[in-house]
Structures are given as structure tokens and as C-alpha cells.
Amino acid sequence: MDKDTVYPEKAVITTAKEHDRNQLEVLIDDKDAMYVFDRGYVDYERFDRMTDDGYFFVSRLKKNAVIREIESFSLPEDSTVLSDKMVYIGTTQKRAENIFRLLEVIDTKGNILRLITNRFDLSAEEISEIYRSRWAIELFFKWLKQHVEIKHFYGMSETALQNQVYLALIVYCLNVLIQLETKSKKSLLRITRWLKASLWKPAYKWLRRFEEPSSS
């Protein structure tokens, strides 16, 4: 699959008052995966458990985190990473037991970000790029909010609400599948609009759209 094509593999629906952090361990179930999450999920005890259990992660560290440097790694002259270190994180009273890797990188707005990971076998640039790819998650939810229309709910029971949200996710996945199967460079928004306009028309009229030049 192309690295720029993303789709959800698993979803867990919770009530609005429940913190997302509580669902992190529910979603972590594959030791072959690399888990990437924002600083809202930072938890030193969880970092230790993930490391001890053989799960890999990279996350953004909070500004108030206490760092004790153990070793600093050299970087290529053309590296976009500012620093690459082996560190302990946390205070004396609340410190992670494992040694982690801390990278400082610059985002697209010029801000310095501190990334923490338990992955030492990848280059600093690879770790930085992995975290940068997390932006695709934000784009997914932005697309979902803007283009998957859930303007009102058809039922107020827990099952009805979950069914409608899952149907919205299925719509997104089907659009991605269409994009992949047709090898189309058309945007998901364009594909969705074509589908809405062709709902009650023969399928060949909708499929013919994919053969039109991109400028159409």
C-alpha cells in the first residue's frame, strides 16, 4: 500500500467524558506495529510496561518533563534532527525505569518538538518521519468531520449511535477502497461527490468519471 494512503484498522467508541488515554492499552495488541501518539497519552508507567512487554512507540514529550541525559548520539551533517540522546525521563519521585531515546526536531511551523521512543534500531530521521506521519491521523478526522455527514442521529440508544458512527467509518473505508482499486488520483472528496451525484444512475456512468482527465 502507498505510504500516503491511510485508513482505520480498528476503532473503539467511548463516551465523551472518558479520557482517550484509558483506551490506549485496548488498542495496543500487535508487537510488530509501531505505536505513535501525541503527548496527551504520555504516561511513564505505561512507557515502562510497553517496553517491558515488547511494544514499540514514539510520542511527543510534555514540556515539563524532567530529563537526565546518559549519552548523546552524533548526527549526519545534513540531518534535520537537532539532537539524539539516550535519557532517563521523570523526576526522582516519579521516574520511568527504562532508558529511552529523546529526539529534538523542528516542525513545519518552526517549533521544537521533543520526541520520546524506545526504538534504538532506527535512524533519527526515520523516527522523526514516523512521528511526522502521525499528521495523517489528524487529516483523517478532519476529513471525517467535514465530509461524512452526521448532522443528526437517527436513534439515541448506545447501539443506534455506534451503528451510525461505524457506518460513517465504513463509508470512508469504501471510498479509500474505490481509490485503490481504480488506481485513481482523484481526491476522496471528489469520489464522494461523484457517488452522491450518481446514486440513482447506472454504475457505468459513475465509473466513467474515473476515466476522465484530471482537469475535468
Secondary structure, DSSP 4 states (H G I P E B T S, - for coil): --TT----S------TTS-GGGGHHHH---TTSEEEE-GGG--HHHHHHHHHHT-EEEEEPPTT--EEEEEE----TT-SEEEEEEEEEB-SSSB-SS-EEEEEEE-TTS-EEEEEES--SS-HHHHHHHHHTTHHHHHHHHHHHHHS--SS-S--SHHHHHHHHHHHHHHHHHHHHHHHHTT--S-HHHHHHHHHHTTTS-HHHHHHGGGS-TT-
